[in-house]
């Protein structure tokens, strides 16, 4: 529950207790107080504050004036002064139990608002005898009890973190916020604004990590930054897809819309509004793109939500088409605000900020695990990641080493500056399996020319695509993420070429820092290793984990209807040669039968079994024998 709601509850219980009577009989003091009330209603807070202070000067026992003066100071962000005034009022209230309870409640809230949680807990516990049974049975009091129990528990589990401001040449602007990085942590993007007022211009800036330091930040691209405001953004793991917020642009559907841009040949192309299927007539902002660019999370205040700002997600259906946004549901969204979503690189953890779940005060950071597509109950990231201030825009690197975020500097309770910070991410917050970020290039094996190919990382146990990336056309370069899955395969595909199929563990892909992948054009006599086809020992029945490769072989044949293939079976040299040849033939036949059952013409399929006659590695080692037990596909 918001602290401001709890503060407002004080007004309720005081009015119930006092009605229209005051603790002062000084008519001048009462008149000043009533003038302060009128000014407060009209939000002329500075003038109202003076009236309350003057009322206290006229009558040092005027408890209502102390209380309203302190509340107003707290509302303006002057917690130190608010505490002084509230304590002065508390001293004057001795013997008046209702007012003693009011001031104890107010002081507790001031401690919470200023981040002195230990003092807030002590004050609340020490004041229990002051509150009536009616007050204790109220929803506001029970909410405060829950909050105190939560904070007390979290303080006992305090995490050790060291926050550090990013060094020069970063943090040179008045405001910089919402940092995001590519998967290799070598490119940083953030929103830059020249001042605190909403009229100040926003642009997207970027900096690169080079030789142990960040380069001077510069505008991302003239095709992205315009005379309009380009704000919070997200980038795919490989740095080739950008989605960002632009407000009040001529082609926008609402106050702020989401736009998408692609990098081609190292240059950002003209961005496109993501369309009214994604954007609404309201505020759509703060995007977070999954590592491979297939799922987009964002915050919106569109109609039909749970209340306030809600988090939604949309799934990429094709390069330029996205699904209707779906509300992530009531396990995350509340009647208050949920903003700044961040989907972690493994697509299994959603981080976000909220003031609708139990927290320390203001906006707290939470995460929710995604299990079988369902969002689990959010978990507060704890103290001191969260404190009494608003926490927003957390970004955690793929290497799981640092969390980047924005820290605001306040002046007189209002935003004055904002800076980019980071801290070593605590190990006790589980981010899942270790991720390995690597890259390389795809080329035409015959000509050496770069190829735009699709690279799919697949969980072989359930045939689910974990990530899908593309290589760049000008260089063939790509970036990949490998989670520490027990069984995963990499499929490199391009129409008109033979696919390259890898087993991530068997081929030790995580140990290769710069892969060089050559694709062969489809031609008679060319062949490729049909990896990730599995059989039980001494059997020819296909295992379920073979499905990913089998489906891709069918896809290849569907895309090349004139191609005939020979399915070749091979074994190691363990056992009788004639038996091995028969086993290899039966295994090749199992692959053929799978294709036949799925509509491939049998005249296009031939099988051969070579047993141990064509090894590709020495059979003297277990690794060599494993490589020799294989299926190969020959274009006939």
C-alpha positions as CSV (number, residue, x, y, z in Angstrom):
1,X,0.0,0.0,0.0
2,X,1.2,3.5,-0.8
3,X,2.6,5.5,2.2
4,X,0.6,8.5,1.0
5,X,-2.6,6.5,1.6
6,X,-1.5,5.7,5.1
7,X,-0.8,9.4,5.8
8,X,-4.2,10.3,4.5
9,X,-5.7,7.9,7.0
10,X,-4.4,10.1,9.7
11,X,-6.7,12.9,8.5
12,X,-9.6,10.5,8.7
13,X,-9.1,9.3,12.2
14,X,-8.5,12.9,13.5
15,X,-11.6,14.3,11.9
16,X,-13.6,11.4,13.4
17,X,-12.2,12.2,16.9
18,X,-12.4,16.0,16.8
19,X,-15.3,17.0,14.6
20,X,-15.2,20.8,14.2
21,X,-13.6,21.5,17.6
22,X,-9.9,22.6,17.9
23,X,-7.4,22.4,20.7
24,X,-6.8,26.2,20.4
25,X,-9.2,28.9,21.6
26,X,-7.1,31.6,20.0
27,X,-9.3,33.1,17.3
28,X,-6.4,34.5,15.4
29,X,-4.6,31.2,15.4
30,X,-7.8,29.4,14.3
31,X,-8.3,31.9,11.5
32,X,-4.7,31.3,10.3
33,X,-5.2,27.6,10.4
34,X,-8.4,27.8,8.4
35,X,-6.7,30.0,5.8
36,X,-4.0,27.3,5.6
37,X,-6.7,24.6,5.0
38,X,-8.2,26.7,2.2
39,X,-4.8,27.2,0.6
40,X,-4.0,23.5,0.8
41,X,-7.2,22.6,-0.9
42,X,-6.1,25.0,-3.8
43,X,-2.6,23.4,-3.8
44,X,-0.9,26.6,-2.8
45,X,1.3,24.6,-0.4
46,X,4.0,27.2,0.3
47,X,1.5,29.8,1.4
48,X,-0.4,27.1,3.4
49,X,2.7,26.1,5.2
50,X,3.3,29.7,6.3
51,X,-0.3,29.9,7.7
52,X,0.1,26.7,9.7
53,X,3.5,27.9,11.1
54,X,2.0,31.3,12.0
55,X,-0.9,29.5,13.7
56,X,1.5,27.6,15.9
57,X,3.3,30.9,16.7
58,X,0.0,32.4,17.9
59,X,-0.7,29.3,20.0
60,X,2.1,26.8,20.8
61,X,-0.6,24.3,22.0
62,X,-2.5,24.2,18.7
63,X,-2.1,20.5,17.9
64,X,-4.1,20.5,14.6
65,X,-1.7,23.1,13.2
66,X,1.4,21.1,14.1
67,X,-0.1,18.0,12.5
68,X,-1.1,19.7,9.2
69,X,2.1,21.7,9.0
70,X,4.1,18.5,9.4
71,X,2.0,16.6,6.9
72,X,2.5,19.4,4.3
73,X,6.2,19.4,4.9
74,X,6.3,15.7,4.3
75,X,4.2,16.0,1.2
76,X,6.7,18.5,-0.2
77,X,9.6,16.2,0.6
78,X,11.0,18.0,3.6
79,X,11.2,15.0,5.8
80,X,13.7,16.5,8.3
81,X,11.6,19.6,9.0
82,X,8.4,17.5,9.0
83,X,9.9,15.3,11.8
84,X,10.9,18.3,13.9
85,X,7.4,19.8,13.7
86,X,5.7,16.4,14.4
87,X,7.9,15.8,17.4
88,X,7.2,19.3,18.7
89,X,3.5,18.6,18.3
90,X,3.9,15.2,20.0
91,X,5.4,16.9,23.1
92,X,2.5,19.3,23.3
93,X,0.0,16.4,23.0
94,X,0.9,14.6,26.2
95,X,-2.2,13.5,28.0
96,X,-4.4,13.7,24.9
97,X,-4.4,10.1,23.7
98,X,-6.1,10.7,20.4
99,X,-3.5,13.2,19.4
100,X,-0.6,11.2,20.8
101,X,-1.8,8.4,18.5
102,X,-2.1,10.8,15.6
103,X,1.5,12.1,16.0
104,X,2.9,8.6,16.6
105,X,1.3,7.5,13.3
106,X,2.6,10.6,11.5
107,X,6.1,10.2,12.9
108,X,6.1,6.5,11.9
109,X,5.3,7.6,8.3
110,X,7.9,10.3,8.3
111,X,10.5,7.7,9.3
112,X,9.3,5.4,6.5
113,X,9.4,8.2,4.0
114,X,12.9,9.2,4.9
115,X,14.2,5.6,4.9
116,X,14.8,5.3,8.6
117,X,13.1,1.9,8.8
118,X,14.5,0.8,12.2
119,X,13.1,4.0,13.8
120,X,9.8,3.5,12.0
121,X,9.5,-0.1,13.4
122,X,10.4,1.0,16.9
123,X,7.9,3.9,16.9
124,X,5.1,1.8,15.5
125,X,5.6,-0.9,18.1
126,X,6.1,1.5,21.0
127,X,2.8,3.2,20.1
128,X,0.5,0.2,20.1
129,X,-1.1,1.2,23.4
130,X,-2.2,4.5,22.0
131,X,-4.5,3.2,19.2
132,X,-8.1,2.3,19.9
133,X,-9.6,-1.0,19.1
134,X,-11.6,0.6,16.3
135,X,-8.4,2.0,14.7
136,X,-6.6,-1.4,15.1
137,X,-9.4,-3.1,13.3
138,X,-9.3,-0.8,10.3
139,X,-7.8,-1.9,6.9
140,X,-5.2,1.0,7.0
141,X,-3.8,-0.1,10.4
142,X,-3.7,-3.8,9.3
143,X,-1.9,-2.7,6.1
144,X,0.7,-0.9,8.2
145,X,1.2,-4.0,10.4
146,X,1.8,-6.1,7.3
147,X,4.2,-3.5,6.0
148,X,6.2,-3.3,9.2
149,X,6.4,-7.1,9.4
150,X,7.6,-7.2,5.8
151,X,10.3,-4.5,6.3
152,X,11.5,-6.1,9.5
153,X,11.9,-9.5,7.8
154,X,13.6,-7.9,4.8
155,X,16.1,-5.9,6.9
156,X,17.2,-9.2,8.5
157,X,18.0,-10.5,5.0
158,X,19.8,-7.3,3.9
159,X,21.8,-7.8,0.8
160,X,25.4,-6.5,0.4
161,X,25.7,-4.3,-2.7
162,X,28.0,-1.5,-3.6
163,X,26.4,1.1,-5.9
164,X,28.8,3.0,-8.2
165,X,28.1,5.9,-10.5
166,X,29.3,5.3,-14.1
167,X,32.4,7.3,-14.6
168,X,33.1,10.1,-17.1
169,X,32.6,10.6,-20.0
170,X,29.1,9.2,-19.0
171,X,26.7,11.1,-16.8
172,X,27.6,14.4,-18.4
173,X,24.0,15.4,-19.1
174,X,21.4,16.9,-16.8
175,X,19.3,13.8,-17.0
176,X,20.2,10.3,-18.3
177,X,18.1,7.3,-17.5
178,X,16.7,3.9,-18.6
179,X,20.0,2.2,-19.5
180,X,20.1,-0.9,-21.6
181,X,23.0,-3.0,-23.0
182,X,23.6,-5.5,-25.8
183,X,24.2,-9.1,-24.7
184,X,28.0,-8.7,-24.9
185,X,27.8,-5.7,-22.6
186,X,29.8,-3.6,-25.1
187,X,27.1,-1.2,-26.1
188,X,25.1,1.0,-23.8
189,X,22.0,2.9,-24.7
190,X,20.1,5.4,-22.6
191,X,17.7,8.3,-22.8
192,X,19.1,11.8,-22.4
193,X,17.2,14.9,-21.5
194,X,18.5,18.4,-21.0
195,X,16.4,19.4,-18.0
196,X,13.8,18.3,-15.5
197,X,10.7,19.9,-17.1
198,X,8.6,17.9,-19.5
199,X,9.2,20.4,-22.3
200,X,12.9,19.5,-22.4
201,X,13.9,17.5,-25.4
202,X,14.6,13.7,-25.1
203,X,17.0,11.7,-27.4
204,X,18.5,8.3,-27.4
205,X,22.3,8.2,-26.8
206,X,24.8,5.4,-27.0
207,X,28.3,4.6,-25.7
208,X,30.7,1.7,-26.5
209,X,33.0,-0.2,-24.2
210,X,36.5,0.0,-25.6
211,X,39.8,-0.8,-23.9
212,X,38.5,-0.7,-20.4
213,X,36.3,2.5,-20.5
214,X,33.1,3.9,-22.1
215,X,33.4,6.1,-25.1
216,X,32.0,9.6,-25.1
217,X,28.2,9.2,-25.6
218,X,26.7,10.3,-28.9
219,X,23.3,10.5,-30.5
220,X,22.3,7.0,-31.7
221,X,21.3,8.0,-35.2
222,X,19.8,10.8,-37.2
223,X,17.2,8.4,-38.5
224,X,16.1,7.7,-34.9
225,X,16.4,11.0,-33.1
226,X,14.1,13.7,-34.4
227,X,12.6,17.0,-33.3
228,X,10.1,15.0,-31.3
229,X,10.9,13.2,-28.1
230,X,12.6,9.8,-28.4
231,X,12.7,8.2,-25.0
232,X,13.0,4.9,-23.3
233,X,14.3,2.1,-25.5
234,X,15.2,-1.5,-25.7
235,X,17.5,-3.4,-28.0
236,X,17.9,-7.0,-29.1
237,X,20.8,-9.0,-27.7
238,X,22.7,-8.7,-31.0
239,X,22.1,-5.0,-31.3
240,X,20.1,-5.2,-34.6
241,X,16.5,-4.5,-33.5
242,X,15.6,-1.3,-31.6
243,X,12.2,-0.5,-30.1
244,X,11.7,2.9,-28.5
245,X,9.1,5.4,-27.3
246,X,8.3,8.6,-29.2
247,X,5.8,11.1,-28.0
248,X,3.5,13.5,-29.9
249,X,4.9,12.4,-33.3
250,X,2.7,13.2,-36.3
251,X,2.0,9.5,-37.0
252,X,1.3,8.5,-33.4
253,X,-1.9,7.0,-32.3
254,X,-1.7,8.1,-28.7
255,X,0.3,10.5,-26.5
256,X,3.3,8.1,-26.6
257,X,3.8,5.3,-29.1
258,X,6.2,2.5,-29.7
259,X,8.5,2.5,-32.8
260,X,10.7,-0.2,-34.3
261,X,13.9,0.1,-36.3
262,X,16.3,-2.4,-37.8
263,X,20.0,-2.1,-38.3
264,X,21.1,-3.1,-41.8
265,X,24.7,-3.0,-43.0
266,X,25.7,-1.3,-39.8
267,X,23.2,1.5,-40.2
268,X,19.9,2.1,-38.6
269,X,17.0,2.2,-41.1
270,X,14.1,4.5,-40.9
271,X,11.9,3.6,-37.9
272,X,8.3,2.6,-38.2
273,X,5.4,3.1,-35.9
274,X,4.4,-0.4,-34.6
275,X,0.9,0.3,-35.6
276,X,-2.5,0.5,-33.9
277,X,-2.5,-3.2,-33.3
278,X,0.3,-2.6,-30.7
279,X,-0.2,1.1,-29.9
280,X,-3.3,2.5,-28.4
281,X,-4.9,6.0,-28.1
282,X,-3.2,6.3,-24.7
283,X,0.3,6.1,-23.2
284,X,2.4,3.1,-24.5
285,X,6.0,3.2,-23.4
286,X,9.0,1.7,-21.6
287,X,9.6,-1.3,-23.9
288,X,11.7,-4.4,-23.2
289,X,12.5,-6.8,-26.0
290,X,13.4,-10.4,-25.4
291,X,17.0,-11.3,-26.3
292,X,16.1,-12.6,-29.8
293,X,13.5,-9.9,-30.5
294,X,10.5,-12.3,-30.5
295,X,8.5,-10.9,-27.5
296,X,8.0,-7.3,-26.5
297,X,6.9,-6.2,-23.0
298,X,5.8,-2.6,-22.3
299,X,3.8,-0.5,-19.9
300,X,0.5,1.2,-20.9
301,X,-2.4,3.0,-19.3
302,X,-4.8,1.9,-22.0
303,X,-8.4,1.0,-21.2
304,X,-9.3,-2.5,-20.0
305,X,-6.4,-2.9,-17.6
306,X,-6.2,-3.6,-13.9
307,X,-5.8,0.0,-13.1
308,X,-3.1,2.7,-13.5
309,X,-0.3,1.6,-15.7
310,X,-0.2,-2.1,-16.5
311,X,2.4,-4.3,-18.2
312,X,1.5,-6.0,-21.5
313,X,3.3,-8.2,-24.0
314,X,3.1,-8.8,-27.7
315,X,4.6,-11.6,-29.8
316,X,6.4,-11.1,-33.1
317,X,4.4,-12.9,-35.8
318,X,6.6,-11.8,-38.7
319,X,9.3,-9.2,-39.2
320,X,6.8,-6.4,-39.5
321,X,3.8,-7.9,-37.7
322,X,3.1,-8.2,-34.0
323,X,0.2,-9.8,-32.1
324,X,-2.4,-7.9,-30.1
325,X,-0.9,-7.0,-26.8
326,X,-1.9,-9.2,-23.9
327,X,-2.1,-8.1,-20.3
328,X,0.3,-10.1,-18.2
329,X,-2.4,-10.6,-15.6
330,X,-3.4,-10.0,-12.0
331,X,-0.4,-11.8,-10.5
332,X,1.7,-8.8,-11.6
333,X,-0.7,-5.9,-12.5
334,X,-2.6,-4.2,-9.7
335,X,-5.0,-1.3,-9.3
336,X,-1.9,0.9,-9.0
337,X,1.1,1.3,-11.3
338,X,3.4,-1.4,-12.8
339,X,6.1,0.1,-15.1
340,X,9.6,-0.4,-16.6
341,X,9.4,-4.1,-17.4
342,X,12.7,-5.9,-18.2
343,X,12.6,-9.4,-19.6
344,X,15.9,-11.1,-18.7
345,X,18.0,-12.8,-21.4
346,X,16.9,-16.3,-20.6
347,X,13.2,-15.3,-21.2
348,X,12.3,-16.9,-17.8
349,X,12.4,-13.8,-15.5
350,X,10.4,-10.6,-15.8
351,X,11.6,-7.7,-13.7
352,X,9.4,-4.6,-13.2
353,X,8.6,-1.7,-10.8
354,X,5.4,-1.3,-8.9
355,X,3.8,0.6,-6.1
356,X,0.9,-1.9,-5.9
357,X,2.7,-4.8,-4.3
358,X,4.2,-4.9,-0.7
359,X,7.3,-2.8,-0.6
360,X,9.4,-0.3,1.2
361,X,7.8,2.8,-0.2
362,X,7.2,4.4,-3.6
363,X,8.1,2.2,-6.6
364,X,9.9,-1.0,-5.7
365,X,11.6,-3.5,-8.0
366,X,10.2,-7.0,-8.3
367,X,10.7,-10.1,-10.4
368,X,8.4,-12.9,-11.5
369,X,9.4,-16.3,-12.8
370,X,7.7,-17.4,-16.0
371,X,6.8,-21.1,-15.7
372,X,5.1,-22.8,-18.7
373,X,4.0,-19.4,-19.9
374,X,2.4,-18.3,-16.5
375,X,3.7,-15.4,-14.4
376,X,4.4,-16.5,-10.8
377,X,3.8,-14.4,-7.7
378,X,6.2,-11.4,-7.8
379,X,9.1,-11.3,-5.3
380,X,10.5,-8.0,-3.9
381,X,14.2,-7.7,-4.7
382,X,14.8,-6.6,-1.1
383,X,16.9,-4.1,0.7
384,X,18.9,-2.1,-0.2
385,X,18.1,-2.6,-3.9
386,X,14.8,-1.2,-2.9
387,X,14.5,1.6,-0.3
388,X,12.2,4.5,0.5
389,X,12.7,6.1,-2.9
390,X,11.3,5.2,-6.3
391,X,13.3,2.4,-8.0
392,X,13.0,2.1,-11.8
393,X,14.6,0.8,-14.9
394,X,16.7,-2.1,-13.8
395,X,18.8,-3.8,-16.4
396,X,20.9,-7.0,-15.6
397,X,23.7,-8.1,-18.0
398,X,23.7,-11.4,-19.7
399,X,26.9,-12.2,-17.9
400,X,24.9,-11.9,-14.6
401,X,27.6,-9.7,-13.1
402,X,26.1,-6.2,-13.0
403,X,22.8,-4.5,-12.7
404,X,22.5,-1.0,-14.3
405,X,19.9,1.5,-13.2
406,X,19.0,5.2,-12.8
407,X,19.5,7.0,-9.5
408,X,17.8,10.4,-9.0
409,X,19.2,13.3,-7.1
410,X,16.5,15.4,-5.3
411,X,16.4,19.0,-4.4
412,X,13.7,20.3,-2.0
413,X,11.9,17.0,-2.6
414,X,11.8,17.3,-6.4
415,X,13.9,15.8,-9.1
416,X,17.1,17.7,-9.8
417,X,19.5,15.4,-11.6
418,X,19.6,11.7,-12.6
419,X,22.6,9.5,-13.2
420,X,23.5,6.1,-14.5
421,X,24.6,3.7,-11.8
422,X,25.5,0.0,-11.5
423,X,26.1,-2.6,-8.8
424,X,27.4,-6.1,-8.7
425,X,24.2,-8.2,-8.8
426,X,23.8,-10.3,-5.6
427,X,24.2,-14.0,-6.1
428,X,21.4,-14.8,-3.7
429,X,18.9,-13.6,-6.4
430,X,18.7,-16.5,-8.7
431,X,18.9,-15.6,-12.4
432,X,18.8,-19.1,-13.7
433,X,21.3,-21.0,-15.7
434,X,24.6,-19.4,-16.7
435,X,24.5,-17.8,-20.1
436,X,27.3,-17.8,-22.6
437,X,27.5,-15.0,-25.2
438,X,29.4,-15.7,-28.3
439,X,29.4,-14.7,-32.0
440,X,30.8,-15.3,-35.4
441,X,29.9,-15.0,-39.1
442,X,28.0,-17.0,-41.7
443,X,29.3,-17.1,-45.3
444,X,28.9,-18.8,-48.6
445,X,31.3,-21.7,-48.4
446,X,32.0,-21.5,-52.1
447,X,32.4,-17.8,-52.6
448,X,33.1,-16.5,-49.1
449,X,30.4,-13.9,-49.4
450,X,28.4,-13.0,-46.2
451,X,24.9,-14.5,-45.8
452,X,21.8,-13.4,-44.0
453,X,20.9,-16.6,-42.3
454,X,18.6,-17.6,-39.4
455,X,20.3,-19.1,-36.4
456,X,17.9,-21.0,-34.1
457,X,19.0,-22.3,-30.7
458,X,16.6,-25.2,-29.7
459,X,16.0,-27.2,-26.6
460,X,16.1,-30.7,-28.0
461,X,14.2,-32.3,-25.2
462,X,11.0,-30.5,-26.0
463,X,11.7,-29.0,-29.5
464,X,11.2,-25.4,-28.2
465,X,13.1,-22.6,-29.8
466,X,15.0,-20.7,-27.0
467,X,16.5,-18.0,-29.2
468,X,16.4,-17.1,-32.9
469,X,18.9,-14.7,-34.4
470,X,19.9,-13.5,-37.8
471,X,23.4,-12.8,-39.3
472,X,23.9,-9.4,-40.8
473,X,24.0,-9.1,-44.6
474,X,27.0,-6.8,-45.0
475,X,29.3,-8.9,-42.9
476,X,27.5,-12.1,-42.0
477,X,28.2,-11.4,-38.3
478,X,25.9,-12.7,-35.6
479,X,25.7,-12.8,-31.8
480,X,24.4,-15.8,-29.9
481,X,23.4,-16.7,-26.4
482,X,23.8,-20.2,-25.1
483,X,22.1,-21.2,-21.8
484,X,23.6,-24.1,-19.9
485,X,20.9,-26.5,-21.1
486,X,21.7,-30.2,-21.0
487,X,20.6,-30.8,-24.6
488,X,20.5,-28.0,-27.2
489,X,21.0,-27.7,-30.8
490,X,22.0,-24.9,-33.2
491,X,20.4,-24.7,-36.6
492,X,21.8,-22.4,-39.3
493,X,19.4,-22.1,-42.2
494,X,19.1,-20.1,-45.4
495,X,16.8,-20.9,-48.3
496,X,18.9,-22.2,-51.3
497,X,21.6,-23.6,-49.0
498,X,22.2,-26.8,-47.1
499,X,21.6,-26.3,-43.4
500,X,24.3,-26.6,-40.8
501,X,23.3,-28.5,-37.7
502,X,25.3,-28.5,-34.5
503,X,24.9,-30.1,-31.1
504,X,25.9,-27.4,-28.7
505,X,27.5,-29.7,-26.1
506,X,29.0,-32.3,-28.4
507,X,30.5,-29.7,-30.7
508,X,31.7,-27.5,-27.7
509,X,30.1,-24.4,-29.2
510,X,30.3,-22.5,-25.9
511,X,34.1,-22.7,-26.1
512,X,34.2,-21.1,-29.6
513,X,34.5,-17.3,-29.3
514,X,34.3,-16.6,-33.1
515,X,32.5,-19.2,-35.1
516,X,33.0,-19.4,-38.8
517,X,30.0,-21.1,-40.4
518,X,30.1,-21.9,-44.1
519,X,26.8,-22.8,-45.9
520,X,26.9,-24.8,-49.1
521,X,24.5,-23.9,-51.9
522,X,22.1,-26.7,-52.8
523,X,23.7,-28.8,-55.5
524,X,24.0,-32.4,-56.6
525,X,26.8,-34.2,-54.7
526,X,26.8,-31.8,-51.7
527,X,26.1,-33.3,-48.2
528,X,25.7,-32.2,-44.7
529,X,25.9,-33.8,-41.2
530,X,22.4,-34.5,-39.9
531,X,23.2,-33.8,-36.2
532,X,20.8,-34.2,-33.3
533,X,19.2,-37.5,-34.5
534,X,19.3,-39.9,-31.5
535,X,18.8,-43.6,-31.1
536,X,19.0,-45.8,-28.1
537,X,22.0,-48.1,-27.8
538,X,22.0,-50.9,-30.4
539,X,18.5,-49.8,-31.6
540,X,17.2,-48.1,-34.7
541,X,14.1,-46.4,-33.2
542,X,14.2,-42.6,-33.3
543,X,14.2,-40.9,-29.8
544,X,11.8,-38.0,-29.2
545,X,14.7,-35.6,-28.9
546,X,15.3,-36.1,-32.7
547,X,12.2,-34.2,-33.6
548,X,13.9,-30.8,-34.1
549,X,16.3,-32.1,-36.7
550,X,13.7,-34.2,-38.4
551,X,11.3,-31.3,-38.8
552,X,14.0,-29.2,-40.3
553,X,14.9,-31.9,-42.8
554,X,11.3,-32.0,-43.9
555,X,11.3,-28.2,-44.2
556,X,14.4,-28.3,-46.3
557,X,12.8,-30.8,-48.7
558,X,9.5,-28.8,-48.8
559,X,11.6,-25.7,-49.8
560,X,13.5,-27.6,-52.5
561,X,10.8,-29.8,-54.1
562,X,13.2,-31.0,-56.9
563,X,15.9,-32.2,-54.6
564,X,16.4,-36.0,-54.1
565,X,18.5,-37.1,-51.1
566,X,20.4,-40.1,-49.9
567,X,20.1,-40.7,-46.1
568,X,23.4,-42.3,-45.0
569,X,23.9,-44.2,-41.7
570,X,27.3,-44.6,-40.1
571,X,28.6,-46.3,-36.9
572,X,31.8,-46.6,-34.9
573,X,33.9,-49.7,-35.1
574,X,32.8,-51.3,-31.8
575,X,31.3,-54.7,-32.6
576,X,30.9,-56.9,-35.7
577,X,31.3,-55.0,-39.0
578,X,28.4,-56.7,-40.7
579,X,26.1,-56.0,-37.8
580,X,27.2,-52.4,-37.7
581,X,26.4,-52.0,-41.4
582,X,22.9,-53.5,-40.9
583,X,22.3,-51.2,-37.9
584,X,23.4,-48.1,-39.8
585,X,21.0,-49.0,-42.6
586,X,18.1,-49.6,-40.3
587,X,18.8,-46.2,-38.6
588,X,18.8,-44.4,-42.0
589,X,15.6,-46.2,-42.9
590,X,14.0,-44.9,-39.7
591,X,14.7,-41.3,-40.9
592,X,13.2,-42.1,-44.3
593,X,10.1,-43.6,-42.7
594,X,9.6,-40.5,-40.6
595,X,9.6,-38.4,-43.8
596,X,7.3,-40.7,-45.6
597,X,4.8,-40.5,-42.8
598,X,4.8,-36.7,-43.2
599,X,4.1,-36.6,-46.9
600,X,7.5,-36.6,-48.6
601,X,7.5,-38.6,-51.8
602,X,9.4,-41.8,-51.4
603,X,11.0,-41.5,-54.8
604,X,13.0,-38.6,-53.4
605,X,14.4,-40.7,-50.6
606,X,17.2,-43.3,-50.8
607,X,18.9,-45.0,-47.8
608,X,22.4,-46.3,-47.4
609,X,24.3,-48.0,-44.5
610,X,28.0,-47.8,-44.3
611,X,28.6,-49.1,-40.8
612,X,32.1,-48.3,-39.7
613,X,33.7,-47.9,-43.2
614,X,33.7,-44.1,-43.4
615,X,34.9,-42.7,-40.1
616,X,35.3,-38.9,-39.8
617,X,37.5,-39.2,-36.7
618,X,39.7,-41.8,-35.1
619,X,37.8,-44.6,-33.3
620,X,40.5,-44.7,-30.6
621,X,38.7,-42.2,-28.4
622,X,35.2,-41.9,-27.0
623,X,34.9,-38.5,-28.6
624,X,35.9,-39.9,-32.0
625,X,33.5,-42.8,-31.7
626,X,30.7,-40.4,-30.8
627,X,31.4,-38.3,-33.9
628,X,31.4,-41.4,-36.1
629,X,28.0,-42.5,-35.0
630,X,26.0,-40.2,-37.3
631,X,23.5,-39.7,-40.1
632,X,24.5,-37.7,-43.2
633,X,22.4,-36.3,-46.0
634,X,23.6,-36.3,-49.6
635,X,22.0,-34.4,-52.4
636,X,21.5,-37.0,-55.1
